[in-house]
């Protein structure tokens, strides 16, 4: 893993005040975004995309460009997150447009104009903290640290999507995409009760950024980071800011002024590594017995090093799960089988979402794709 040598490089360079270290930190922005418009790319309708890009340049919308067809066209643009987001909104193919998480019936300008006239965002979470980027030995990490405080009671379905977009991305074949979503990380580990503040440390580590096709060590300009609050796919709140650009070099006097910040960064990075290892071990593993497509699904939950409580199970549309609220405790290292009865989905793939409270790790939402028996038998 690349995070360990990266951390040691920062530590050594910070101690020696070498010119190899660069870092910057800015406050999280408070201003709400313009309506969030998501473009799911597909063949055709280039004119609609060009119109969206013009609106984004004018500040009328916050544009997110999901390259849904990257695999089909041989592009090296990322597509995994695009498919996850499209699935959450019920989008099978592009081109398609969603305004604040509500999918439009077509991509015509008149339809978009009508949707934008009704679109609005509101503040349901207070974010207070900083956005940082630190670089050493040719590797870079992005850190978001501070507090999250609900301004009203939130359901367990409220998620913060941390998204990193590239202003002008170009793939290996020279095809361009403005405001391309390079990375999306869902964050759910925060308090849901009004006024109950949670400390957060959200990270994009060097190996994670590399997998998303991002190399901030050689090109750190032209990226924006968004904190997007959603519930059942619908965008409720969004804040976007430019990714801070660390100074390319530091002399000894400059390093002395940055040293307090570097001390914080070192502590944070240490916590990131220890925290990620601890969290990975604590989280439960989930699975399901292959299913006929009718009757009950048997969901298997094996707790990690920490006890957990399954508080709810729901199915993504078109499926429904009756009696999804529950309170099933699973002791550390133990296994529980939970039976649920999906309905209405017919032949569509079944994806379940489990809401789980993990001791000392907070609330999590884990997804589970349930395999059909006939598919499992063919694979075996």
C-alpha positions in Angstrom: 0.0 0.0 0.0 1.3 3.5 -0.8 0.0 5.3 2.2 2.7 4.0 4.6 5.7 5.2 2.5 3.8 8.4 1.8 3.4 9.1 5.6 7.0 8.3 6.3 8.1 10.6 3.5 6.1 13.5 5.0 7.4 12.8 8.5 11.1 12.7 7.4 10.7 15.8 5.2 8.9 17.7 7.9 11.6 17.0 10.4 14.4 18.1 8.1 12.4 21.0 6.7 13.3 19.8 3.2 11.9 21.5 0.1 10.1 18.2 -0.9 7.1 19.0 1.3 4.1 21.1 0.2 0.8 21.6 1.9 -2.1 24.0 2.0 -5.3 24.3 4.0 -8.4 26.4 3.4 -11.7 26.6 5.4 -14.7 24.7 4.1 -17.0 27.0 2.2 -20.5 27.9 3.7 -22.2 29.1 0.6 -24.8 26.8 -1.0 -24.3 25.7 -4.6 -26.5 26.6 -7.5 -28.8 23.7 -8.4 -26.9 20.4 -8.9 -27.3 19.1 -12.5 -26.0 15.7 -13.2 -25.2 14.6 -16.8 -25.0 10.9 -17.4 -23.2 10.6 -20.7 -24.3 8.6 -23.6 -24.4 8.6 -27.4 -25.9 11.7 -28.9 -27.3 15.0 -27.6 -24.0 16.8 -27.6 -25.9 20.1 -27.9 -27.6 19.5 -24.6 -24.3 18.8 -22.9 -22.8 22.0 -24.5 -25.7 24.0 -23.1 -25.1 22.6 -19.6 -21.4 23.4 -19.8 -22.3 27.0 -20.7 -24.7 27.3 -17.7 -22.0 25.9 -15.5 -19.5 28.4 -16.7 -22.0 31.2 -16.0 -22.5 29.9 -12.4 -26.1 29.0 -13.0 -25.7 25.3 -12.1 -23.2 23.0 -10.4 -22.5 20.4 -13.2 -21.5 16.8 -12.5 -20.4 14.9 -15.5 -20.8 11.1 -15.1 -19.1 9.1 -17.8 -21.6 6.3 -17.8 -20.4 4.8 -21.2 -16.7 4.9 -20.5 -16.3 1.1 -20.6 -18.3 0.8 -23.8 -16.2 3.4 -25.6 -12.8 2.1 -24.4 -12.2 5.3 -22.4 -10.1 5.4 -19.3 -12.5 7.9 -17.7 -13.8 6.4 -14.4 -17.2 4.7 -14.7 -17.7 2.6 -11.5 -19.0 5.6 -9.4 -21.1 6.7 -12.4 -22.9 3.4 -12.5 -23.5 3.5 -8.7 -25.0 6.9 -8.9 -27.1 6.0 -12.0 -28.4 2.9 -10.3 -29.4 5.0 -7.3 -31.5 7.2 -9.5 -32.9 4.4 -11.7 -31.0 5.4 -14.8 -30.1 2.5 -17.1 -28.4 4.4 -20.0 -27.4 7.8 -21.0 -27.8 10.5 -22.1 -29.8 11.5 -19.0 -30.1 14.5 -16.8 -31.0 14.9 -13.1 -31.6 18.2 -11.3 -31.0 18.0 -7.6 -31.3 14.2 -7.9 -34.6 14.2 -9.8 -34.3 12.6 -13.2 -35.8 14.6 -16.1 -38.0 12.8 -18.7 -35.8 14.2 -21.5 -32.7 16.4 -22.0 -34.4 19.2 -23.9 -33.6 22.7 -22.8 -37.2 23.6 -22.0 -37.5 20.6 -19.7 -34.3 21.6 -17.9 -35.4 25.2 -17.6 -38.7 24.2 -16.0 -36.8 21.9 -13.5 -34.3 24.6 -12.6 -37.1 27.1 -11.9 -38.4 24.8 -9.2 -35.0 23.6 -7.9 -33.7 24.7 -4.5 -31.3 23.6 -1.9 -31.5 24.1 1.9 -29.1 23.8 4.7 -29.7 20.7 6.9 -26.1 20.1 8.1 -23.6 22.6 9.3 -20.0 21.8 8.1 -17.2 23.5 10.0 -13.6 22.6 9.3 -10.9 22.7 6.7 -10.0 21.2 3.3 -6.3 20.3 3.0 -3.9 18.9 0.4 -0.5 17.6 1.3 2.2 16.4 -1.0 5.5 14.6 -0.4 7.8 12.4 -2.5 5.6 12.6 -5.5 2.4 11.6 -3.7 -0.6 13.7 -2.5 -3.5 13.2 -0.2 -6.7 15.2 0.4 -8.0 15.7 3.9 -11.4 17.0 5.2 -11.4 17.5 8.9 -13.7 19.3 11.3 -17.2 18.9 12.6 -20.6 17.9 11.2 -23.8 19.1 13.1 -27.3 18.3 12.0 -29.6 21.4 11.9 -32.6 19.2 12.1 -33.2 15.5 13.0 -32.0 13.4 10.0 -33.0 10.0 8.9 -30.6 7.1 8.6 -30.9 7.5 4.8 -29.1 10.9 4.7 -25.6 10.5 3.2 -22.8 13.0 2.4 -21.3 12.3 -1.0 -17.7 13.7 -1.2 -17.1 14.2 -4.9 -13.9 15.3 -6.7 -14.4 16.7 -10.2 -11.8 17.7 -12.8 -12.6 20.9 -14.7 -11.3 19.7 -18.0 -10.5 16.0 -18.2 -9.1 14.3 -21.3 -8.9 10.6 -21.8 -6.3 8.5 -23.6 -8.0 9.1 -27.0 -8.2 12.8 -26.6 -11.9 13.0 -25.7 -12.7 15.7 -23.3 -15.2 16.1 -20.4 -15.8 19.2 -18.4 -16.6 18.8 -14.7 -15.9 15.1 -14.9 -16.6 13.2 -11.6 -13.3 11.5 -10.9 -14.2 10.2 -7.4 -17.2 9.8 -5.2 -17.0 8.7 -1.5 -20.2 8.2 0.5 -19.9 9.2 4.2 -22.4 8.1 6.8 -20.6 8.0 10.1 -22.0 11.1 11.7 -24.7 11.9 14.3 -28.3 12.3 13.1 -29.9 14.2 16.0 -30.2 17.9 15.8 -27.4 19.8 17.6 -25.3 16.6 18.1 -21.9 17.5 16.6 -19.6 14.8 15.2 -15.9 15.0 14.6 -15.0 14.0 11.1 -11.9 13.1 9.2 -12.6 12.2 5.6 -9.7 11.4 3.3 -8.7 10.7 -0.2 -5.4 8.8 0.1 -2.7 8.6 -2.6 -3.7 5.1 -3.7 -7.4 6.0 -3.8 -6.7 9.0 -5.9 -4.5 7.0 -8.3 -7.3 4.5 -8.8 -9.6 7.4 -9.8 -7.1 8.6 -12.4 -6.0 11.6 -10.4 -2.3 12.6 -10.0 -2.3 15.8 -7.8 1.5 15.6 -7.4 2.0 16.5 -11.0 -1.2 18.5 -11.7 -3.1 19.9 -8.7 -4.9 22.7 -10.6 -8.3 22.4 -12.1 -10.1 20.3 -9.5 -13.1 21.0 -7.3 -14.4 19.2 -4.3 -18.1 19.0 -3.3 -19.9 18.0 -0.2 -23.3 16.9 -1.4 -26.0 15.9 1.1 -28.5 13.4 -0.3 -31.5 11.4 0.9 -32.8 8.5 -1.2 -30.8 10.0 -4.1 -32.3 13.5 -3.9 -29.9 16.3 -3.4 -30.8 18.5 -0.4 -27.6 20.5 0.2 -24.4 21.0 -1.7 -21.2 23.0 -1.2 -18.3 23.2 -3.8 -14.9 24.7 -3.6 -11.6 24.6 -5.5 -9.1 22.1 -4.3 -6.3 24.1 -2.6 -3.0 24.2 -4.5 0.1 23.6 -2.3 3.2 25.6 -3.0 5.6 23.8 -5.4 8.7 24.3 -3.2 9.6 25.6 0.2 12.8 27.2 1.4 13.9 26.9 5.0 12.1 30.1 6.2 8.9 29.1 4.4 9.0 25.7 5.9 9.3 27.2 9.4 6.0 29.0 8.9 4.3 25.8 7.6 5.7 23.5 10.3 2.7 24.0 12.7 0.4 23.0 9.8 2.6 20.0 9.0 2.5 18.9 12.6 -1.3 18.8 12.3 -1.1 17.0 9.0 1.3 14.4 10.4 -1.0 13.7 13.3 -4.0 13.5 11.0 -2.3 11.1 8.6 -1.3 8.9 11.5 -4.9 8.9 12.7 -6.0 8.1 9.2 -3.9 5.0 8.9 -4.7 3.7 12.4 -8.3 4.7 12.1 -8.8 3.0 8.7 -7.3 -0.2 10.0 -9.4 -0.1 13.2 -12.6 0.7 11.2 -12.0 -2.0 8.6 -11.6 -4.6 11.3 -14.6 -3.4 13.3 -17.1 -3.3 10.4 -19.3 -6.4 9.8 -19.3 -8.6 6.7 -22.6 -9.2 4.9 -23.7 -11.7 2.4 -26.8 -13.5 1.2 -27.8 -17.1 0.4 -28.6 -17.4 -3.4 -32.3 -16.8 -3.9 -35.0 -18.2 -6.2 -36.5 -14.8 -6.9 -39.5 -15.5 -4.7 -40.1 -15.8 -1.0 -37.6 -14.8 1.7 -34.0 -13.8 1.3 -31.6 -15.0 4.0 -29.1 -12.2 4.8 -26.0 -13.2 6.7 -24.3 -10.6 9.0 -21.0 -11.4 10.6 -19.8 -8.8 13.1 -16.2 -7.7 13.0 -14.1 -6.9 16.1 -16.9 -4.6 17.4 -20.6 -5.5 18.2 -23.1 -4.1 15.8 -26.9 -3.7 15.6 -28.8 -4.0 12.3 -31.5 -1.3 12.5 -33.1 -1.6 9.1 -33.1 -3.3 5.7 -34.5 -1.7 2.6 -34.5 -2.6 -1.1 -33.6 -0.3 -4.0 -36.5 0.3 -6.4 -38.3 -1.3 -8.0 -38.1 -3.8 -5.1 -39.7 -3.3 -1.7 -39.1 -4.9 1.7 -41.9 -5.1 4.2 -41.1 -4.5 7.9 -37.7 -3.1 7.2 -37.2 -1.4 10.7 -35.6 -3.8 13.2 -33.2 -4.1 16.1 -31.0 -7.1 15.6 -27.9 -7.2 17.8 -24.8 -9.1 16.7 -22.0 -9.7 19.1 -18.3 -9.2 18.0 -17.3 -12.1 15.8 -20.7 -13.7 15.8 -23.1 -14.4 12.9 -26.8 -13.7 12.6 -29.2 -14.6 9.8 -31.9 -12.1 9.0 -34.8 -13.0 6.7 -36.5 -10.4 4.6 -39.3 -10.7 2.0 -38.7 -8.6 -1.1 -41.6 -7.9 -3.4 -42.6 -6.0 -6.6 -39.3 -6.3 -8.4 -40.0 -9.3 -10.6 -36.9 -10.1 -12.7 -35.0 -6.9 -11.9 -31.7 -7.4 -9.9 -32.2 -7.1 -6.1 -30.0 -4.8 -4.1 -30.5 -4.4 -0.4 -29.3 -1.6 1.9 -28.5 -2.5 5.5 -28.4 0.2 8.2 -26.0 -0.9 10.8 -24.8 0.8 14.0 -21.3 -0.3 14.9 -20.0 0.2 18.5 -17.6 3.2 18.6 -17.8 3.5 14.8 -21.2 5.1 14.4 -23.8 4.4 11.8 -23.1 2.8 8.4 -25.1 1.8 5.4 -23.9 -1.3 3.5 -25.2 -2.5 0.2 -25.7 -6.1 -0.8 -26.4 -7.5 -4.3 -28.5 -10.7 -3.9 -27.6 -13.4 -6.4 -30.2 -15.6 -8.1 -29.9 -19.3 -7.7 -29.8 -19.9 -11.4 -26.9 -17.5 -11.8 -25.0 -19.0 -9.0 -25.4 -22.5 -10.4 -24.1 -21.4 -13.8 -21.1 -19.8 -12.3 -20.2 -22.9 -10.2 
